[in-house]
């Protein structure tokens, strides 16, 4: 009888440990780096029509053209103007903005 009781206690301890490990692994940790891509220039990797992907600060991000239009691939041809969770909102960069010192990369 004590062997069954000891086995039951051991099983409950193992189950409690697994539940604690599962709960701890679901905890989202805060990022050590500041999320500062808004305002930066980016390159379109996969055409935005209106969604695609861009490269900003060396990372690939899903993005959407703010006006709902299309933006073709290009180097530093969009500016990040907003973010909603994992999706960045971008606007095409007009060449006049680049010559006005609007480079923030």
Protein Blocks (a to p, Z undefined) as FASTA:
>chain_A
ZZmmmmmmmmmmmmmmmmmmmmmmmpccddfbdcfkgopacddfbdcdfbccddeehiac
ddddfklpacdddehibccfbdehjaccdddddfklmmnopacZZ
